[in-house]
Amino acid sequence: MGAAVYLFYLPVYRARGFRVPVGFDTPWYVWRADFVAERGLGPLDTAVRPGHALLSAVLGAVTGRSQLQLAVVLPLVLVAVLALAVGALAVAGLGAGQGRLRWAVTVALAGTVLATTRLVGENVANLLNLAMVVAALAALLGWVGGARRGLAGTVALLIAAGLAHWVFL
């Protein structure tokens, strides 16, 4: 389902003839990730909301892709991750996962409704943070429902969300 959400958005680039990543903030995200990859966190306010810059810098080093290329791919992957987290939250909190169809519809709706927000292509740091927070809530509900490891997952995800986006703390 995550791949389906990703593939829902990717053809927009070809269909609309976009040659560069969409989003008002994209040049800033590309610059920050390039800067962090080259010089690290800290100078020029790059330590604020470092999650995206660090993730993108590491992905660029591992995949050999430029930050401009990753500015197309990474936000769409994060939208899929958020949609999957919403699906997990629905399963844990509402019991929607008692049927795979309900879970799939939840993920598909969450993934497509995001198209109407500025989280796709813009506000990528917020998208990363939100995906981790929603996943943490799903883990918390799982723990409340009896899952043994849900609390540890909740704590780990909330710490990661806070480290990725200082404003969250």
Contacts in CASP RR format, 6 or more apart in sequence:
PFRMAT RR
TARGET T0000
AUTHOR 0000-0000-0000
METHOD contacts of the structure
MODEL  1
MGAAVYLFYLPVYRARGFRVPVGFDTPWYVWRADFVAERGLGPLDTAVRP
GHALLSAVLGAVTGRSQLQLAVVLPLVLVAVLALAVGALAVAGLGAGQGR
LRWAVTVALAGTVLATTRLVGENVANLLNLAMVVAALAALLGWVGGARRG
LAGTVALLIAAGLAHWVFL
1 83 0 8 1.000
1 84 0 8 1.000
1 103 0 8 1.000
1 104 0 8 1.000
1 107 0 8 1.000
1 108 0 8 1.000
2 80 0 8 1.000
2 81 0 8 1.000
2 83 0 8 1.000
2 84 0 8 1.000
2 107 0 8 1.000
3 80 0 8 1.000
4 108 0 8 1.000
5 79 0 8 1.000
5 80 0 8 1.000
5 83 0 8 1.000
5 84 0 8 1.000
5 107 0 8 1.000
5 108 0 8 1.000
5 111 0 8 1.000
5 112 0 8 1.000
6 76 0 8 1.000
6 77 0 8 1.000
6 79 0 8 1.000
6 80 0 8 1.000
8 111 0 8 1.000
8 112 0 8 1.000
9 76 0 8 1.000
9 79 0 8 1.000
9 115 0 8 1.000
9 120 0 8 1.000
10 72 0 8 1.000
10 76 0 8 1.000
12 18 0 8 1.000
12 22 0 8 1.000
13 22 0 8 1.000
13 72 0 8 1.000
20 26 0 8 1.000
20 68 0 8 1.000
21 30 0 8 1.000
21 68 0 8 1.000
21 71 0 8 1.000
21 72 0 8 1.000
21 75 0 8 1.000
21 121 0 8 1.000
22 120 0 8 1.000
22 121 0 8 1.000
22 122 0 8 1.000
23 121 0 8 1.000
23 122 0 8 1.000
24 122 0 8 1.000
25 121 0 8 1.000
25 122 0 8 1.000
25 123 0 8 1.000
25 124 0 8 1.000
26 71 0 8 1.000
26 121 0 8 1.000
26 122 0 8 1.000
29 52 0 8 1.000
29 53 0 8 1.000
29 56 0 8 1.000
29 67 0 8 1.000
29 71 0 8 1.000
29 124 0 8 1.000
29 125 0 8 1.000
30 67 0 8 1.000
30 68 0 8 1.000
30 71 0 8 1.000
32 46 0 8 1.000
32 52 0 8 1.000
32 53 0 8 1.000
33 52 0 8 1.000
33 53 0 8 1.000
33 56 0 8 1.000
33 57 0 8 1.000
33 60 0 8 1.000
33 67 0 8 1.000
33 70 0 8 1.000
34 57 0 8 1.000
34 67 0 8 1.000
35 44 0 8 1.000
35 46 0 8 1.000
35 53 0 8 1.000
36 46 0 8 1.000
36 50 0 8 1.000
36 53 0 8 1.000
36 54 0 8 1.000
36 56 0 8 1.000
36 57 0 8 1.000
37 56 0 8 1.000
37 57 0 8 1.000
37 60 0 8 1.000
37 61 0 8 1.000
37 67 0 8 1.000
40 46 0 8 1.000
40 57 0 8 1.000
41 47 0 8 1.000
41 50 0 8 1.000
41 53 0 8 1.000
41 54 0 8 1.000
46 53 0 8 1.000
47 166 0 8 1.000
48 166 0 8 1.000
49 125 0 8 1.000
49 164 0 8 1.000
49 165 0 8 1.000
49 166 0 8 1.000
49 167 0 8 1.000
50 163 0 8 1.000
50 164 0 8 1.000
50 166 0 8 1.000
51 125 0 8 1.000
51 128 0 8 1.000
51 163 0 8 1.000
51 164 0 8 1.000
51 165 0 8 1.000
52 74 0 8 1.000
52 124 0 8 1.000
52 125 0 8 1.000
52 128 0 8 1.000
52 164 0 8 1.000
54 164 0 8 1.000
55 74 0 8 1.000
55 128 0 8 1.000
55 164 0 8 1.000
56 67 0 8 1.000
56 70 0 8 1.000
56 71 0 8 1.000
56 74 0 8 1.000
57 67 0 8 1.000
59 65 0 8 1.000
59 70 0 8 1.000
59 74 0 8 1.000
60 66 0 8 1.000
60 67 0 8 1.000
60 70 0 8 1.000
63 70 0 8 1.000
65 73 0 8 1.000
74 124 0 8 1.000
75 119 0 8 1.000
75 120 0 8 1.000
75 121 0 8 1.000
75 124 0 8 1.000
75 127 0 8 1.000
76 120 0 8 1.000
78 124 0 8 1.000
78 127 0 8 1.000
78 128 0 8 1.000
78 131 0 8 1.000
79 111 0 8 1.000
79 114 0 8 1.000
79 119 0 8 1.000
79 120 0 8 1.000
79 127 0 8 1.000
80 111 0 8 1.000
81 131 0 8 1.000
81 135 0 8 1.000
82 110 0 8 1.000
82 111 0 8 1.000
82 114 0 8 1.000
82 119 0 8 1.000
82 127 0 8 1.000
82 130 0 8 1.000
82 131 0 8 1.000
82 134 0 8 1.000
83 107 0 8 1.000
83 108 0 8 1.000
83 110 0 8 1.000
83 111 0 8 1.000
83 114 0 8 1.000
84 107 0 8 1.000
85 131 0 8 1.000
85 132 0 8 1.000
85 134 0 8 1.000
85 135 0 8 1.000
85 138 0 8 1.000
86 106 0 8 1.000
86 107 0 8 1.000
86 110 0 8 1.000
86 111 0 8 1.000
86 134 0 8 1.000
87 96 0 8 1.000
87 103 0 8 1.000
87 106 0 8 1.000
87 107 0 8 1.000
87 110 0 8 1.000
87 138 0 8 1.000
88 134 0 8 1.000
88 135 0 8 1.000
88 138 0 8 1.000
89 134 0 8 1.000
89 135 0 8 1.000
89 137 0 8 1.000
89 138 0 8 1.000
89 141 0 8 1.000
90 96 0 8 1.000
90 97 0 8 1.000
90 102 0 8 1.000
90 103 0 8 1.000
90 106 0 8 1.000
91 97 0 8 1.000
91 103 0 8 1.000
91 106 0 8 1.000
91 138 0 8 1.000
92 138 0 8 1.000
92 139 0 8 1.000
92 141 0 8 1.000
92 142 0 8 1.000
92 145 0 8 1.000
93 138 0 8 1.000
93 141 0 8 1.000
93 142 0 8 1.000
96 102 0 8 1.000
96 103 0 8 1.000
96 106 0 8 1.000
97 103 0 8 1.000
114 120 0 8 1.000
119 126 0 8 1.000
119 127 0 8 1.000
119 130 0 8 1.000
120 127 0 8 1.000
125 164 0 8 1.000
125 165 0 8 1.000
126 165 0 8 1.000
128 164 0 8 1.000
128 165 0 8 1.000
129 161 0 8 1.000
129 162 0 8 1.000
129 164 0 8 1.000
129 165 0 8 1.000
129 168 0 8 1.000
132 157 0 8 1.000
132 158 0 8 1.000
132 160 0 8 1.000
132 161 0 8 1.000
132 164 0 8 1.000
133 157 0 8 1.000
133 158 0 8 1.000
133 161 0 8 1.000
133 168 0 8 1.000
135 157 0 8 1.000
136 153 0 8 1.000
136 154 0 8 1.000
136 157 0 8 1.000
136 158 0 8 1.000
136 161 0 8 1.000
137 154 0 8 1.000
139 147 0 8 1.000
139 150 0 8 1.000
139 151 0 8 1.000
139 153 0 8 1.000
139 154 0 8 1.000
139 157 0 8 1.000
140 150 0 8 1.000
140 151 0 8 1.000
140 154 0 8 1.000
142 150 0 8 1.000
143 149 0 8 1.000
143 150 0 8 1.000
143 151 0 8 1.000
143 154 0 8 1.000
161 168 0 8 1.000
162 168 0 8 1.000
162 169 0 8 1.000
END
